[in-house]
Every structure is written in C-alpha cells, then in structure tokens.
Amino acid sequence: NADEINGITMKDILNKLQTACGTMPDKKTVYTDLAVLEEYGIPLEEERVTQGDFYIGGGEKAAKQILNSSLPFPEAVICANDMMALTLCNSLQQKGYSIPMDVAVSGYDQTLEGQQSIPMLTTAKICTDKQGEAACKLLLALSRGEEVPAEQLIADELVLGESCGCEQLDIHKRYQA
C-alpha cells in the first residue's frame, strides 16, 4: 500500500500529530498548510500547534509544550525545519524518550547536522535547483510579455532517516565508503 510504511498509515501518524511550526503572523496560515489533516478526516487540535522560531528555541519550546501538555503523548512530531527537529529530539531524549520508538520526528530543509545526527533525521530536501530554474523561466516569460501563473509549486523530496521509524538504517554502513 503506497500510503503505508512498515504497517503504519499516514492516518495512524496524523492521528496524534504534534506540529512544531515556524513563527507565523497568523496561526490560520499554519492551519492552511495542515489541510492534509482534513483529507484524512482528522480534526486539528489547536493545542498541538506550537509557534517556533526556526532556531533552537523553537524545538525547546515544542518539547516543553509536549511534556507539559495534558494531551496524550504524540506519536509523531513534524517540525518546520531541521534545527527545531534536532533540538526537540535532544530535549526529549534528555527526558528519557527514545526517537523513534516513543515518538517519530521529522524536519524540513535537509541540513548537514540532521543527516549526521543519531538517529539520522527524516526530512525534506528543498529543491532549490528546481526553484531557480522555474524562477528563471518565469522571468524570461515575463520579459517577453507572456502571462505567468500567480503561483507555481515545486515538489520537495522526502529524505528518509531513522527518526521517523520508517526505515532502520545501519549506522555503520552510513559512515563507510
């Protein structure tokens, strides 16, 4: 099943979603980005959305919110960047939680630190080369007086690590070669 990894469906993961998100002027902007919850019929629990800062403080704040919450401990945390995800992992590990056994964690932006961490962070690679190519094409079209779309979405690439529990990588193999 394409929507299932190691017997866990996206719905299973999203059922206990805890999101550490970046600072936004309006939380509704964040909710728009979480429309996938609606697709799976999962209500968004506002208490599970944490405003972050894209730095260490954001991950620490999310960890404190999780640990101090009266809600059930989340099964998964999706962070807006790798720095917050790594800090969240570290904070939870210091309290005795295991990543990914107790909670799956993912980041976004594929930093070197995330790829060298233990467990290796599951993240998304931002395809800046594709973004640059699309921007150049749009600029050229505009310079020729052509109409261009108001918005163009560029897909990111999933980078599976060990922090989500989706793929157990052999640490020793990672550092060989």
C-alpha positions in Angstrom: 0.0 0.0 0.0 1.5 3.3 -1.1 0.0 5.2 1.9 1.6 2.7 4.4 5.2 2.4 5.6 6.1 -0.6 7.9 2.4 -1.2 8.6 1.8 2.4 9.7 -0.5 4.5 7.7 -0.4 8.3 7.4 -3.7 8.4 9.2 -2.1 6.5 12.1 0.7 9.0 12.3 -1.5 12.1 11.8 -4.0 10.9 14.5 -1.6 12.0 17.2 0.1 14.8 15.3 2.1 17.4 17.2 3.4 20.1 15.0 6.3 22.4 15.8 5.9 25.2 13.2 7.7 28.3 12.5 6.7 31.8 13.6 3.8 33.0 11.5 1.9 36.2 11.8 -1.4 34.3 11.9 -1.9 30.7 13.1 -4.6 30.3 10.4 -1.7 30.4 7.9 -0.3 27.3 9.6 -3.7 25.6 9.6 -3.9 26.1 5.8 -0.6 24.2 5.4 -2.1 21.4 7.5 -5.0 20.8 5.2 -3.8 17.2 4.8 -5.5 16.5 8.2 -8.9 17.3 6.6 -8.1 14.9 3.8 -7.9 12.1 6.3 -10.8 13.3 8.4 -8.7 14.2 11.3 -9.7 17.3 13.4 -7.0 19.8 14.0 -6.3 20.3 17.7 -5.0 23.8 18.2 -3.3 22.8 21.4 -1.0 20.6 19.3 0.4 23.5 17.2 3.5 25.2 18.6 4.8 28.5 17.3 8.5 28.1 16.7 11.4 30.4 15.7 13.3 28.1 13.3 16.2 28.0 15.8 17.0 26.1 19.0 14.3 27.9 21.0 11.6 26.6 18.8 12.5 23.0 19.4 12.9 23.5 23.1 9.5 25.3 23.3 7.8 22.4 21.4 9.4 19.9 23.7 8.2 21.8 26.8 4.7 22.0 25.4 4.6 18.3 24.7 6.0 17.4 28.1 3.7 19.8 30.0 0.5 19.0 28.0 -2.5 17.2 29.4 -3.0 15.7 25.9 -1.7 12.2 25.2 1.9 12.0 24.2 2.2 12.4 20.4 3.2 9.5 18.2 4.7 11.9 15.7 6.1 15.5 15.6 6.6 17.3 12.3 8.8 20.4 12.5 9.2 23.3 10.1 12.9 22.9 9.9 15.7 20.5 10.9 17.1 22.8 13.7 13.9 22.7 15.6 13.5 18.9 15.0 17.0 18.2 16.2 16.6 20.3 19.3 13.2 18.7 20.0 14.8 15.2 19.7 17.6 16.2 22.0 15.2 17.7 24.6 13.0 14.6 24.6 16.0 12.2 24.7 17.3 14.1 27.8 14.0 13.3 29.5 14.4 9.6 28.6 12.3 9.3 25.5 13.5 7.3 22.5 13.4 8.6 19.0 11.7 7.0 17.0 10.4 4.3 19.5 8.4 6.7 21.7 7.8 9.5 19.1 8.6 9.8 15.4 10.2 13.2 14.4 10.7 14.8 11.1 12.2 18.1 10.0 12.3 20.1 6.8 15.3 21.5 4.9 17.8 18.7 5.0 20.7 20.2 6.9 24.1 18.5 7.3 23.5 18.4 11.1 20.3 16.4 10.6 21.9 14.0 8.2 24.8 13.4 10.7 22.7 13.1 13.8 21.9 9.8 15.6 19.3 8.9 14.8 19.5 10.4 11.3 16.7 12.9 10.9 13.9 12.2 8.4 13.4 15.5 6.5 12.5 17.0 3.2 15.1 18.3 0.7 14.2 21.7 -0.7 14.8 21.5 -4.4 16.5 24.9 -4.8 17.8 23.9 -8.3 14.2 23.3 -9.5 13.1 26.6 -7.8 15.8 28.5 -9.5 15.1 27.0 -12.9 11.4 27.8 -12.5 12.1 31.4 -11.4 14.3 31.9 -14.5 11.7 30.6 -16.8 9.0 32.8 -15.2 11.3 35.9 -15.5 12.0 35.1 -19.2 8.3 34.7 -19.9 7.6 38.0 -18.1 10.3 39.8 -20.1 8.6 38.6 -23.3 5.3 39.9 -22.1 3.8 36.5 -21.6 1.3 35.7 -18.8 2.6 33.6 -16.0 0.8 31.7 -13.2 0.4 33.6 -10.0 1.7 30.6 -8.1 3.9 27.6 -9.0 4.5 24.8 -6.6 7.8 22.9 -6.7 7.8 19.5 -5.0 10.3 18.8 -2.3 12.0 15.4 -1.9 11.5 13.1 1.1 14.7 12.0 2.8 14.0 9.0 5.0 16.2 8.8 8.1 15.9 6.8 11.3 14.0 9.5 13.3 10.6 8.5 11.8 10.9 4.8 12.3 10.1 4.3 8.6 13.4 2.9 7.7 16.0 1.5 10.0 19.3 2.4 8.5 22.6 0.7 9.5 24.6 3.4 11.2 27.9 1.7 10.3 27.0 1.5 6.6 26.3 5.2 6.6 29.9 6.1 7.5 31.6 3.5 5.3 32.8 4.3 1.8 
